[in-house]
Amino acid sequence: MNWIKGLMLFLAGLVVGTVLMQANAAQQTMNTGMRIHHVGIAVKDRQQAVDYFTKVLGYRVAFNFPPDKDGKINTTFVQVSRDTFLEVGQASGDVKPGTITHIGIKTEDQKAVISKVRQASGEATDSRPSGNTASNLANVAAIDGIRFELVEYTPNSLHKKAEDTWK
């Protein structure tokens, strides 16, 4: 009789494992090629924030956006890990310090993601080249005003160059 209990336990485990694997495979199919890439934050003093992230936390500066017309750098990408960044931007206007301005999502096929969002009645902008990063960008309006920025690398992408030099 113990062998019957063992067999039943084995079969129950097999069924549960199969169900869990199917659910996991479905989730992977739906999100293929997408992952969190960066978080954009607004800060009171960009240079002070960059100094904190580099000197205290040990992150490295990946790149800066070009200076504005007054010669000020307003945005710096800080590299947290090989493929994860913080976009540190100077707070201004309605964007207050401490605000998460957006979440960057890296995708391998931006057009397909935009199409999926639109097919599901979501809002997404068309892809456009970024003059600051040399990546292709698109925006998705998520819930509660949160903006997702879809990022797709080009061969000259500054993000890709930062990843390629990561040690």
C-alpha positions in Angstrom: 0.0 0.0 0.0 2.9 2.4 0.6 3.9 2.1 -3.0 0.4 3.3 -4.1 0.8 6.4 -1.8 4.2 7.0 -3.3 2.9 6.6 -6.9 0.0 8.9 -6.2 2.4 11.5 -4.7 4.7 11.2 -7.7 1.8 11.6 -10.1 0.4 14.6 -8.2 3.9 16.2 -8.4 4.1 15.5 -12.1 0.7 17.2 -12.7 1.6 20.2 -10.6 5.0 20.6 -12.3 3.5 20.3 -15.8 0.9 23.0 -15.0 3.5 25.3 -13.6 5.9 24.8 -16.5 3.1 25.6 -19.0 2.2 28.8 -17.1 5.8 29.9 -17.1 6.2 29.1 -20.8 3.1 31.2 -21.6 4.5 34.1 -19.6 7.9 33.9 -21.4 6.2 33.9 -24.8 4.2 37.0 -24.0 7.2 39.0 -22.8 9.9 37.7 -25.0 12.7 40.2 -25.5 11.6 42.7 -22.9 13.2 43.6 -19.6 13.7 46.6 -17.3 16.5 48.7 -18.7 16.5 51.9 -16.7 14.6 54.1 -14.3 14.4 57.8 -15.0 14.6 60.0 -11.8 14.4 63.8 -11.3 16.8 65.2 -8.7 17.4 68.7 -7.2 21.1 68.7 -8.0 22.2 66.3 -10.8 25.9 66.5 -10.1 25.4 65.9 -6.4 23.2 62.9 -7.3 25.8 61.5 -9.8 28.6 62.0 -7.2 26.5 60.0 -4.7 25.8 57.2 -7.1 29.4 56.9 -8.2 31.4 57.7 -5.0 29.1 56.2 -2.4 27.4 53.3 -4.2 30.2 52.6 -6.6 28.3 52.9 -9.9 29.9 54.4 -12.9 28.9 57.1 -15.3 27.9 55.5 -18.6 27.3 58.8 -20.5 25.9 62.3 -20.4 23.4 63.9 -22.7 25.0 66.8 -24.6 24.9 70.2 -22.8 22.0 72.5 -23.3 22.2 75.9 -24.9 23.6 77.3 -21.7 26.3 74.7 -21.5 24.7 72.7 -18.7 24.5 68.9 -18.6 21.0 68.0 -17.5 20.9 64.3 -17.8 23.4 61.5 -16.9 23.1 57.8 -17.3 24.6 56.0 -14.4 25.4 52.3 -14.9 24.2 50.1 -12.0 25.1 46.8 -13.6 26.1 45.6 -17.1 22.6 46.2 -18.5 20.8 48.3 -16.0 20.9 52.1 -15.7 19.6 55.1 -13.8 18.7 58.1 -15.9 19.5 61.0 -13.6 17.8 64.2 -14.7 17.8 67.7 -13.4 14.3 68.5 -11.9 12.7 71.5 -13.5 9.2 73.0 -14.0 6.5 70.6 -13.0 8.9 67.7 -12.5 9.8 67.9 -8.8 12.9 66.3 -7.2 12.4 62.7 -6.2 10.0 62.0 -9.1 10.3 58.8 -11.0 9.9 60.2 -14.5 9.6 56.9 -16.4 10.7 53.3 -16.6 12.8 52.2 -19.5 12.0 48.8 -21.0 14.6 47.3 -23.4 13.1 45.3 -26.3 14.6 43.4 -29.1 11.7 44.1 -31.4 10.2 47.5 -30.6 7.7 47.5 -33.5 6.3 44.2 -32.4 5.9 45.5 -28.9 4.2 48.7 -30.1 1.8 46.6 -32.2 1.0 44.3 -29.3 0.3 47.3 -27.1 -2.0 48.9 -29.7 -3.8 45.6 -30.4 -4.6 45.4 -26.7 -6.1 48.9 -26.8 -3.0 50.5 -25.2 -1.4 53.8 -26.2 2.1 53.8 -27.7 3.9 56.3 -29.8 5.7 55.4 -33.0 9.4 54.5 -32.7 11.8 57.4 -33.2 15.6 57.7 -33.1 17.1 59.5 -30.0 19.6 62.1 -30.8 20.9 61.8 -27.2 21.4 58.0 -27.0 21.5 56.8 -30.6 18.8 54.2 -29.6 15.3 53.9 -30.9 12.7 55.1 -28.4 8.9 54.9 -28.1 6.6 55.7 -25.2 3.8 53.6 -23.8 1.2 55.2 -21.5 0.8 52.8 -18.6 -1.6 53.0 -15.6 -1.8 56.0 -13.3 0.2 58.3 -15.6 3.4 56.1 -15.5 5.3 56.3 -18.7 7.2 53.3 -20.1 10.0 54.2 -22.5 10.7 51.3 -24.9 14.4 51.2 -25.8 15.8 49.3 -28.8 19.5 49.5 -29.4 21.1 50.5 -32.7 24.7 49.6 -33.6 25.8 53.1 -32.3 23.7 53.1 -29.1 25.4 54.7 -26.2 23.7 52.1 -23.9 25.2 49.3 -26.0 28.7 50.9 -25.9 28.4 51.1 -22.1 27.4 47.5 -21.8 30.2 46.4 -24.2 32.8 48.1 -21.9 31.3 46.8 -18.6 33.8 45.0 -16.5 
